Amino acid sequence: MVRPYVRTGGRVRPDRDVRLESVVVAAPGPAGELGPDARRVMSLFAVGRGGLAVADIAAALQLPPSTVRIIVSSLMDSGHLASPAPAAGDQPRNDLLQKVLDGLRELV
């Protein structure tokens, strides 16, 4: 068994705000030296595959989520992974959200 702090190079927190629900995609860019766990993360991103949530990566690799958050943060810093930004007009209107909430409350 390899301790999490060994897997992360002694880091205990990610440098970025990487949450379990954060979706990341493989970014075109440098293919420099990667450690074994970083290579395992990158192997999950097959050609044509979309993004993966950090929680899904942790489950697939059977690693602690806190460790995966740090590894993903490092891969984002090195340019291997990116987090897609939501489109500006991709937000639902407040009145629509209120109608959905009211409908859900009626069901309960």
N, C-alpha and C positions, 0 to 999 in steps of 0.2 A: 504494500500500500504506500502510495506516495502522498505525503502531506500537502494540503492545499497551498501553504506558503512556499513550498518548493516549486509547485506548478506555476505560481504567479511571480516567481523571482523575488519573493519576500514582500511583495505588495499586499496590503490588506484592504485597500479601497480602489475602486476604478477612478481614473482621472476624469472621466466624463459621467454625466448623468445617464447611466445605462440601467434600465429597469427590466424586470422579468418580462414585461409585456412589450418592451421595445422590439421593433422589427428591424432587422438588418439585412442588407443584401451584399453580395460580393461586388466589389468595386473594381472596374478595370484599372490597372495601375501596376505598381512595382511588384515584382515577385521575388523579393529578397529572402534572406535566410529566415526561416520560421522554426520555432521550437516544435516538439512533438505534439503538444496539445493544440497549438495554433494550427498545425497542419491537419489535425483531426477536425477542428472546427471548419476549416476551409474545405475539407473533403465533403462536407454536407451540402455544399453549394454546387450541385451539378450544373452542367450547361443547360440553360433555359429554365432553370428552377427559379422561382420567385424568392421572396424574402422569408426569413424564419424569425420567430420570436426567440428571445434569449432563453425563455423557459423551455421551449422545444429543443433548443441546442443542448441544454443541460440534461434533458431527459434522454435524448438520443445518445449522448456520450456517457451517460451515467456518472456525471460529475456534479459536485455541489453547485447550486445556482450562484452562490457568492463567488466561487472560483471562476465560473464561466463569465460572469459580469466583468471581472477584471481582465480575463483573456480577450473578450470581445472589445473592451475599451482599448486595449493595446493594439488590437488589429485595426480598430478605427483610427488610432493615432498614426499607425504606419501606412494607412491608405488602402489596406486590404478589404476592409468592410466599410459600408456607409449606411446611414440611416436616412431613408427617403423622407423628404419634407412633404407634409400634406399640401395639396393645392389650396390656394387662397380661397377659391370659390367652392370648395368641397365641404363646407360646413352647412349642416341643416339649419333652417330658420328657427328662431326661438318659438314662434307660434306653433310650428309643426311639432317641436319637442314637447311643448305644453299639451297639445292634443294627445300625443302618445302617452304621456304621463297620466292624463285624466282617464284615458281608456284603460290603462293598466290598473288604476285605482278602482275603476268600476268592476273589474274582474275579481277583485279580492273581496 
